[in-house]
Amino acid sequence: MDTHDLPVNRKKSIAVARLLDQMTAELDLEVLGGFQGIGRPVYTPDINRPGLALSGYLEYFANDRIQVLGNTEIHFMERLTAAQLMKRLANMFSFEIPAFVLSRRLTPQNIFLDLCNRSGVPVLRSSFSTDEVITRVILFLNEEFSPETVIHGTAVDCYGVGCLITGNPGIGKSETALELVERGHRLVADDIVSIKCVRSDRLYAEYNSIIEHHMEIRGVGIVDIKSVYGVGHVRNTKRIGLVVELEEWRKDAHYDRTGLMEEFVEILGVKVPYLRIPVRPGRNIAIIVEVAALNHRLKELGLNTAKMLNERLMNVMREGRQG
Amino acid sequence: MPDITKDIQVVNSLGVHARPAAAIVQCVLRFESDVFITFNGNRVNAKSIMGLLTLAATKGSRLKISCSGPDAEAAIRAIDDLFTSKFGEE
């Protein structure tokens, strides 16, 4: 399977508005000021606590990050005289700052708010604790900045293992997925699968928001799996545990007969276990995918049954030689 | 093997909805060449209806068609004709 020339999309920046749009409910956010700067770009998936900047040390000031203000920063500002605070803030605001996020529903001083309003730097406020704000903002930003690609294939959650089924057009990916759904598994996406790499080592398959859980079955047309089979048979995203490539049965090709060899495929720089499954009339591919998924779970639990069988066999042979 | 690209504009008023998408797939399947359509940073296989639908290409959209294969030239001409004929719509 060739995964090297996949087009990779990676956002260079996101607007503060996007953070507000996506995280308002989760972080219980409100806007205190600087609303006109809501379109300001954020370029890095990281945050900064500007304590040192407020104390006057501006070398290495990570101004391009979202600035999180907690108890420490707010109380420190309160201890400064108005003149000191004005000067420190003016120095800070000579840098481009995307936004401030306050935690614990803290109330900043008016000098600070006025300056944010004048400079158009959005001030958001959450009711959550500082560590909670930091964790959730970083998680959100990381996900936003994750590289993404689109693969022609089918993604199914089979016994809790995210299986990405690939193969040439007409090989039977959709039909296999349909049978898996029929057998109680969940469809993530058919034909168009968005793939996202999160935290540089996890791949997630996601459905496309336009086609959702519709599927094209040749001869029948477009079918909505969610309507036909119900909400229990679909999900919108699933971490990929296994890539299964269906291919036409070739006499001369070598297929793994023992399961002792483990192959991997690399997608967006992440290595995922990979199986090549030959397709032939009369071969029930759905059941093969099921057993592959279950075997993958066993391996994850530390039980490589093929290896165990072979070790037992070798023990028997060793004992036989000695006796 | 020839590798050709061509920019094509959507001219029918409803854009590339299900029926035109099916017509494109039908058309492209006659050819051996691989055909991809790129729009708005998305690149999809023109032999997939679902892929074409995700483009959500409205009237006036400019699509980049790329063909590679032994009959690429004929394929691109056929697709061009199909778009120009507005898929038999308005």
Chai-1 contact restraints between the chains, C-beta under 6 A:
chainA,res_idxA,chainB,res_idxB,connection_type,confidence,min_distance_angstrom,max_distance_angstrom,comment,restraint_id
A,P7,B,R43,contact,1.0,0.0,6.0,A-B,restraint_1
A,H152,B,N45,contact,1.0,0.0,6.0,A-B,restraint_2
A,P169,B,K47,contact,1.0,0.0,6.0,A-B,restraint_3
A,D191,B,S48,contact,1.0,0.0,6.0,A-B,restraint_4
A,D191,B,M50,contact,1.0,0.0,6.0,A-B,restraint_5
A,I192,B,M50,contact,1.0,0.0,6.0,A-B,restraint_6
A,I192,B,G51,contact,1.0,0.0,6.0,A-B,restraint_7
A,I192,B,T54,contact,1.0,0.0,6.0,A-B,restraint_8
A,N208,B,T54,contact,1.0,0.0,6.0,A-B,restraint_9
A,I210,B,T54,contact,1.0,0.0,6.0,A-B,restraint_10
A,I210,B,A56,contact,1.0,0.0,6.0,A-B,restraint_11
A,I211,B,M50,contact,1.0,0.0,6.0,A-B,restraint_12
A,I211,B,L53,contact,1.0,0.0,6.0,A-B,restraint_13
A,I211,B,T54,contact,1.0,0.0,6.0,A-B,restraint_14
A,E216,B,I49,contact,1.0,0.0,6.0,A-B,restraint_15
A,E216,B,M50,contact,1.0,0.0,6.0,A-B,restraint_16
